């Protein structure tokens, strides 16, 4: 019984490490794109990118093995259907990870002078490659299994980046993240985190994922609509104290939450300072606090003057 519980806890927390890695990739991407070159290939830069990505991939896979798989029995390759976990919040997290790893891969190749088309296809699919490697690891672990649901959202995340870059040569619709401290982490701190830093990564009850569309980019070039103002729709979930169900707290109801809000596209705010532009780009993946309307599956709606 204890062994089963241990494996279940492993299963419930493993997605958080993918999100941690994606945050590092986001910061790397945001700084690279400010200095990207669009001319001939810079061999020295390209070598730096290839070596960095190779070392980073190897180190990440080695670290994931030590964190997730080392103490869990191996098995023959098998599949696992985890599509109902966390009301699909972890799935969306996979998509966001694939999107931003692809964003980083694209910007790194552009920084090296690689052509637009090659940067899109080779760099933009980097997230799909990385996360598929994780799925293969899962497929040989007795605690988990290869998840076609994960592969689907990983593909969707990478596809969102690639499709926009091919169609518009820019990202008009961004994936974003926001977090507020939930009321549930104290009930299961080992699963949802013991402090704010851990809560931001582990507690899906406090996370919200957004599609943030830049309105001006869809209008005429001479539009006077603010280029920094976005329309955002979000998805979250609440009342989750376990991956599939609240076995220990059946009185707490799980519900989906849908949000409508405005947002600020920090990458559209340009200053004369390279440092300020870099700083704005670094935090561009965060949803800006704004008045927000919530619609939830519990049948009640809420208005927030400021929601994050």
C-alpha positions as CSV (number, residue, x, y, z in Angstrom):
1,X,0.0,0.0,0.0
2,X,2.8,2.4,0.9
3,X,4.5,1.7,-2.3
4,X,1.4,2.4,-4.3
5,X,0.9,5.8,-2.5
6,X,4.5,6.7,-3.2
7,X,4.2,6.0,-6.9
8,X,0.9,8.0,-7.0
9,X,2.6,11.0,-5.4
10,X,5.4,10.7,-8.0
11,X,2.8,10.7,-10.7
12,X,1.1,13.8,-9.3
13,X,4.2,16.0,-9.0
14,X,6.2,15.0,-12.1
15,X,4.7,17.6,-14.4
16,X,6.0,20.4,-12.1
17,X,9.6,19.8,-13.1
18,X,8.7,20.2,-16.8
19,X,7.2,23.6,-15.9
20,X,10.4,24.6,-13.9
21,X,12.5,23.8,-17.0
22,X,10.1,25.9,-19.2
23,X,10.5,29.0,-17.0
24,X,14.3,28.9,-17.5
25,X,13.8,28.5,-21.3
26,X,11.4,31.5,-21.3
27,X,14.0,33.7,-19.6
28,X,16.6,32.5,-22.1
29,X,14.3,33.2,-25.0
30,X,13.2,36.6,-23.9
31,X,16.8,37.8,-23.7
32,X,18.0,36.3,-27.0
33,X,15.3,37.8,-29.2
34,X,16.4,41.3,-28.5
35,X,19.8,40.7,-30.1
36,X,18.7,38.3,-32.9
37,X,20.4,38.8,-36.3
38,X,18.6,38.3,-39.7
39,X,21.6,38.3,-42.0
40,X,24.1,35.5,-43.0
41,X,24.9,32.7,-40.5
42,X,27.3,33.6,-37.8
43,X,29.3,30.3,-37.4
44,X,30.6,31.2,-34.0
45,X,27.1,31.9,-32.6
46,X,25.6,28.8,-34.2
47,X,28.3,26.6,-32.6
48,X,27.5,28.2,-29.2
49,X,23.8,27.4,-29.8
50,X,24.4,23.8,-30.8
51,X,26.8,23.1,-27.9
52,X,24.6,24.9,-25.4
53,X,21.5,23.0,-26.5
54,X,23.3,19.7,-26.6
55,X,24.8,20.1,-23.1
56,X,21.5,21.5,-21.8
57,X,19.5,18.6,-23.3
58,X,21.9,16.0,-21.9
59,X,22.0,17.6,-18.5
60,X,18.2,17.9,-18.4
61,X,17.6,14.3,-19.3
62,X,20.1,13.2,-16.8
63,X,18.5,15.3,-14.1
64,X,15.0,14.1,-14.9
65,X,16.2,10.5,-14.6
66,X,17.7,11.2,-11.2
67,X,14.6,13.1,-10.0
68,X,11.8,11.0,-11.5
69,X,12.9,7.5,-12.6
70,X,15.9,6.4,-10.6
71,X,14.0,5.0,-7.6
72,X,11.0,3.8,-9.6
73,X,11.0,0.3,-11.1
74,X,11.4,0.0,-14.9
75,X,9.0,-1.9,-17.1
76,X,8.4,-2.8,-20.7
77,X,7.2,0.1,-22.9
78,X,3.5,0.8,-22.2
79,X,0.9,3.5,-22.5
80,X,-1.0,5.4,-19.8
81,X,-4.2,7.5,-20.1
82,X,-3.8,10.5,-17.8
83,X,-6.2,12.8,-19.7
84,X,-8.5,13.3,-16.7
85,X,-5.8,14.5,-14.3
86,X,-6.0,17.9,-12.7
87,X,-9.0,18.8,-14.9
88,X,-6.5,19.1,-17.8
89,X,-4.5,21.9,-16.1
90,X,-1.3,19.8,-16.4
91,X,-2.0,19.2,-20.1
92,X,-2.2,23.0,-20.8
93,X,1.0,23.3,-18.9
94,X,2.6,20.9,-21.3
95,X,1.4,23.0,-24.3
96,X,2.8,26.2,-22.8
97,X,6.1,24.4,-22.2
98,X,6.3,23.2,-25.8
99,X,5.4,26.7,-27.1
100,X,8.1,28.5,-25.1
101,X,10.8,25.9,-25.7
102,X,10.1,26.3,-29.4
103,X,10.1,30.0,-29.0
104,X,13.6,29.8,-27.5
105,X,14.8,27.4,-30.1
106,X,13.6,29.7,-32.9
107,X,15.2,32.8,-31.4
108,X,18.5,31.0,-30.8
109,X,18.8,30.1,-34.4
110,X,17.8,33.5,-35.6
111,X,20.4,35.0,-33.3
112,X,22.9,32.7,-35.2
113,X,21.8,34.1,-38.6
114,X,19.9,31.0,-39.7
115,X,17.1,31.6,-42.2
116,X,13.6,32.3,-41.1
117,X,12.1,29.1,-42.5
118,X,14.8,26.9,-41.0
119,X,14.6,28.7,-37.7
120,X,10.9,28.1,-37.5
121,X,10.9,24.4,-38.3
122,X,14.1,23.4,-36.5
123,X,13.9,25.7,-33.6
124,X,10.1,25.9,-33.3
125,X,9.7,22.2,-32.8
126,X,12.4,21.9,-30.2
127,X,9.8,21.8,-27.4
128,X,8.1,18.8,-29.1
129,X,11.4,17.0,-29.3
130,X,12.2,17.6,-25.7
131,X,8.8,16.6,-24.3
132,X,8.6,13.5,-26.5
133,X,11.9,12.4,-24.9
134,X,10.2,12.8,-21.5
135,X,7.3,10.7,-22.7
136,X,9.6,7.9,-23.9
137,X,11.1,7.9,-20.4
138,X,7.6,7.6,-18.9
139,X,6.8,4.7,-21.3
140,X,9.5,2.6,-19.6
141,X,8.6,3.5,-16.1
142,X,6.2,1.3,-14.0
143,X,4.8,4.4,-12.3
144,X,3.7,6.2,-15.4
145,X,3.4,5.5,-19.1
146,X,3.6,7.0,-22.6
147,X,0.7,9.5,-22.8
148,X,-0.9,10.3,-26.2
149,X,-2.7,13.1,-24.5
150,X,0.6,14.7,-23.5
151,X,1.9,14.2,-27.1
152,X,-1.2,15.9,-28.5
153,X,-0.9,19.1,-26.4
154,X,2.9,19.1,-26.9
155,X,2.2,19.1,-30.6
156,X,-0.5,21.8,-30.2
157,X,1.9,24.1,-28.3
158,X,4.7,23.8,-30.9
159,X,2.1,24.1,-33.7
160,X,0.8,27.3,-32.3
161,X,4.2,28.9,-32.5
162,X,5.2,27.5,-35.9
163,X,1.8,28.3,-37.5
164,X,1.9,32.0,-36.4
165,X,5.5,32.4,-37.4
166,X,4.9,31.0,-40.8
167,X,1.7,33.0,-41.4
168,X,2.6,36.3,-39.9
169,X,6.3,36.2,-39.0
170,X,5.3,37.2,-35.5
171,X,3.4,35.9,-32.5
172,X,0.1,37.7,-32.4
173,X,-1.5,35.3,-29.9
174,X,0.7,34.6,-26.9
175,X,0.4,31.9,-24.3
176,X,0.7,33.4,-20.8
177,X,0.7,32.4,-17.1
178,X,-0.6,33.9,-13.9
179,X,-0.8,32.7,-10.3
180,X,-2.5,33.6,-7.1
181,X,-2.2,31.7,-3.8
182,X,-5.1,29.2,-3.3
183,X,-6.9,28.1,-0.2
184,X,-5.9,24.4,-0.6
185,X,-2.1,24.1,-0.4
186,X,-2.1,23.8,3.4
187,X,-4.2,20.7,3.2
188,X,-1.6,18.8,1.1
189,X,1.7,20.8,1.2
190,X,3.7,17.7,0.1
191,X,1.7,17.7,-3.1
192,X,0.8,21.4,-3.7
193,X,3.9,23.0,-2.2
194,X,5.1,24.2,1.2
195,X,5.9,27.8,0.4
196,X,5.0,30.4,-2.3
197,X,7.8,29.4,-4.7
198,X,6.7,25.8,-4.6
199,X,3.0,26.7,-4.8
200,X,3.6,28.6,-8.0
201,X,4.9,25.4,-9.6
202,X,2.9,22.8,-7.9
203,X,-0.5,24.2,-7.0
204,X,-2.7,24.0,-10.1
205,X,-5.6,25.6,-8.1
206,X,-3.7,28.9,-8.2
207,X,-2.5,28.8,-11.8
208,X,-4.3,30.3,-14.8
209,X,-3.2,29.8,-18.4
210,X,-4.1,32.5,-21.0
211,X,-4.4,33.0,-24.7
212,X,-3.5,36.7,-25.1
213,X,-4.3,38.2,-28.5
214,X,-2.7,41.4,-29.7
215,X,-5.7,43.3,-31.2
216,X,-3.7,45.9,-33.1
217,X,-1.8,43.3,-35.1
218,X,-5.1,42.1,-36.7
219,X,-6.0,45.7,-37.7
220,X,-4.7,48.0,-40.4
221,X,-1.1,49.2,-40.1
222,X,-2.3,52.8,-39.6
223,X,-4.6,51.9,-36.7
224,X,-4.5,54.1,-33.6
225,X,-5.5,51.2,-31.4
226,X,-2.8,50.7,-28.7
227,X,-0.2,48.2,-29.9
228,X,0.4,47.1,-26.3
229,X,-3.2,46.2,-25.4
230,X,-4.3,42.6,-25.7
231,X,-7.6,40.7,-25.2
232,X,-7.1,37.6,-23.1
233,X,-9.1,34.5,-22.4
234,X,-8.0,32.2,-19.5
235,X,-8.6,28.7,-18.1
236,X,-8.1,27.6,-14.6
237,X,-9.5,25.0,-12.1
238,X,-10.3,25.0,-8.4
239,X,-10.8,22.5,-5.5
240,X,-8.2,20.0,-6.6
241,X,-6.5,18.1,-3.9
242,X,-5.5,15.1,-6.0
243,X,-4.8,14.3,-9.6
244,X,-7.9,12.4,-10.4
245,X,-10.2,13.0,-7.4
246,X,-10.3,14.4,-3.9
247,X,-10.2,11.1,-2.1
248,X,-9.1,12.6,1.2
249,X,-11.5,15.6,0.9
250,X,-14.7,14.5,-0.8
251,X,-16.6,17.5,0.5
252,X,-14.5,19.9,-1.7
253,X,-15.9,20.2,-5.2
254,X,-13.6,20.4,-8.2
255,X,-14.6,23.0,-10.9
256,X,-13.4,24.5,-14.1
257,X,-13.0,28.3,-14.4
258,X,-13.0,30.4,-17.6
259,X,-11.8,34.0,-17.6
260,X,-12.2,37.1,-19.8
261,X,-9.8,40.0,-19.4
262,X,-7.5,42.5,-20.9
263,X,-3.7,42.2,-21.0
264,X,-0.5,44.1,-21.7
265,X,1.9,42.8,-24.3
266,X,5.2,43.9,-22.7
267,X,7.1,43.0,-25.9
268,X,5.3,45.8,-27.7
269,X,6.6,48.5,-25.3
270,X,9.8,49.8,-26.7
271,X,12.1,52.2,-24.8
272,X,15.5,53.7,-25.6
273,X,17.1,51.5,-23.0
274,X,18.3,48.0,-24.0
275,X,18.2,47.0,-20.4
276,X,14.6,48.1,-20.0
277,X,13.6,46.3,-23.2
278,X,15.3,43.2,-22.0
279,X,13.5,43.4,-18.7
280,X,10.1,43.9,-20.3
281,X,10.8,41.0,-22.7
282,X,11.9,38.7,-19.8
283,X,8.5,39.1,-18.1
284,X,6.4,39.0,-21.3
285,X,5.1,35.5,-20.5
286,X,3.2,36.8,-17.4
287,X,-0.4,37.9,-17.7
288,X,-0.8,41.5,-16.5
289,X,-3.3,42.1,-13.7
290,X,-6.5,43.6,-15.0
291,X,-10.3,43.6,-14.1
292,X,-11.5,40.1,-15.0
293,X,-14.8,38.2,-15.4
294,X,-14.9,34.5,-14.3
295,X,-17.4,31.9,-15.5
296,X,-17.2,28.5,-13.8
297,X,-18.7,25.0,-14.0
298,X,-20.2,25.5,-10.6
299,X,-22.8,27.8,-12.1
300,X,-21.6,31.0,-10.4
301,X,-19.9,34.0,-12.0
302,X,-17.4,36.4,-10.3
303,X,-16.0,39.8,-11.2
304,X,-12.6,40.8,-10.0
305,X,-11.4,44.4,-10.0
306,X,-7.8,43.0,-10.2
307,X,-7.1,39.3,-11.0
308,X,-3.7,37.6,-11.4
